[in-house]
Amino acid sequence: MRNYIKLIAAALVLCSCYAFSYKNTTEPPSGVAYYHFFHIRDSTNTGILWEEDFLMPFNAYQSFYTSSTKMTQDSIQMAKIEAAMKSGSNTVNMGTLLRTTSDNIYLNEKESSLYINKNFNRNNYLIKEALEKINWKIEQETKEILGYVCQKATGICKGRLYTAWFTTDIPASLGPWKLHGLPGLILEAYDARQWIKFTCTNVVTSGKLPASASLELPTDATVTTASAYNQMEKASKNGFGMDAMNSSGLTIDNVAVDRNGSGTKRKKFVLNFPLELTN
């Protein structure tokens, strides 16, 4: 009887160990984080803001950061072109175009890799960057963001000192743009002057990532260097206008570019507070 009890006890211990092991081998957290970004890029005219919305599909160690403002605008413009083609019109009134960020960022913590994805002349390019190690100082201060308890951390990224608020409730060592390396998802970050700020507006962690939100690098992209890409882009743009870049046979008409979302006259823009101070 005593041996039987020992056998049962051993089996229970084994089952509990197996259950613990099984719990730790479940799929890593995944989801989509949405961020609002603003940036004062001209220190002589702080009333001008660059504002844009981004989305970031992620798992425990990978992320894909892209402009949702650009996605929406591109979709609207494509719908206008398709409508013009269906109606037989040769002219498309594109209206006002917002300046948006065309670069996509693929970050992989496990492989210590960061790729910038650019699209030019309908071709995909990948530029590999060194994944900068951010020496975060985690502090005791906390606050609540979107219902998550977040902890404060400070560190230097691309030459600027950032304050970041991260939550260990979402154990993904990632954040907006090129911020990463904390033991939880970054929900808010800003530089020392608060002229650059990323604010998470929503996080969806239920279910798997949508099929369109792949974290893998595009297979059709050409890997190149930043200098080679810039030379190619400069050479390609010389002598070409918008009509030359348009292969649909349509005439693009009435295009206005709005950097600030207002038609009021402002001082000439000067970029003297860039997002990155170091390469």
Rosetta blueprint (number, residue, H / E / L):
1 M L
2 R H
3 N H
4 Y H
5 I H
6 K H
7 L H
8 I H
9 A H
10 A H
11 A H
12 L H
13 V H
14 L H
15 C H
16 S H
17 C H
18 Y H
19 A H
20 F H
21 S H
22 Y H
23 K H
24 N H
25 T L
26 T L
27 E L
28 P L
29 P L
30 S L
31 G E
32 V E
33 A E
34 Y E
35 Y E
36 H E
37 F E
38 F E
39 H E
40 I L
41 R L
42 D L
43 S L
44 T L
45 N L
46 T L
47 G L
48 I L
49 L L
50 W E
51 E E
52 E E
53 D E
54 F E
55 L E
56 M E
57 P E
58 F E
59 N L
60 A L
61 Y L
62 Q E
63 S E
64 F E
65 Y E
66 T E
67 S E
68 S H
69 T H
70 K H
71 M H
72 T H
73 Q H
74 D H
75 S H
76 I H
77 Q H
78 M H
79 A H
80 K H
81 I H
82 E H
83 A H
84 A H
85 M H
86 K H
87 S H
88 G L
89 S L
90 N L
91 T E
92 V E
93 N E
94 M E
95 G E
96 T E
97 L E
98 L E
99 R L
100 T L
101 T L
102 S L
103 D L
104 N E
105 I E
106 Y E
107 L E
108 N E
109 E L
110 K L
111 E L
112 S L
113 S E
114 L E
115 Y E
116 I E
117 N E
118 K E
119 N E
120 F E
121 N L
122 R L
123 N E
124 N E
125 Y E
126 L E
127 I E
128 K E
129 E E
130 A E
131 L L
132 E L
133 K L
134 I L
135 N L
136 W L
137 K E
138 I E
139 E E
140 Q E
141 E E
142 T E
143 K E
144 E E
145 I E
146 L L
147 G L
148 Y E
149 V E
150 C E
151 Q E
152 K E
153 A E
154 T E
155 G E
156 I E
157 C E
158 K L
159 G L
160 R E
161 L E
162 Y E
163 T E
164 A E
165 W E
166 F E
167 T E
168 T L
169 D L
170 I L
171 P L
172 A L
173 S L
174 L E
175 G L
176 P L
177 W L
178 K L
179 L L
180 H E
181 G L
182 L L
183 P L
184 G L
185 L E
186 I E
187 L E
188 E E
189 A E
190 Y E
191 D E
192 A L
193 R L
194 Q L
195 W L
196 I E
197 K E
198 F E
199 T E
200 C E
201 T E
202 N E
203 V E
204 V E
205 T L
206 S L
207 G L
208 K L
209 L L
210 P L
211 A L
212 S L
213 A L
214 S L
215 L L
216 E L
217 L L
218 P L
219 T L
220 D L
221 A L
222 T E
223 V E
224 T E
225 T L
226 A H
227 S H
228 A H
229 Y H
230 N H
231 Q H
232 M H
233 E H
234 K H
235 A H
236 S H
237 K H
238 N L
239 G L
240 F L
241 G L
242 M H
243 D H
244 A H
245 M H
246 N L
247 S L
248 S L
249 G L
250 L L
251 T E
252 I E
253 D E
254 N E
255 V E
256 A E
257 V E
258 D E
259 R L
260 N L
261 G L
262 S L
263 G L
264 T L
265 K L
266 R L
267 K L
268 K L
269 F L
270 V L
271 L L
272 N L
273 F L
274 P L
275 L L
276 E L
277 L L
278 T L
279 N L
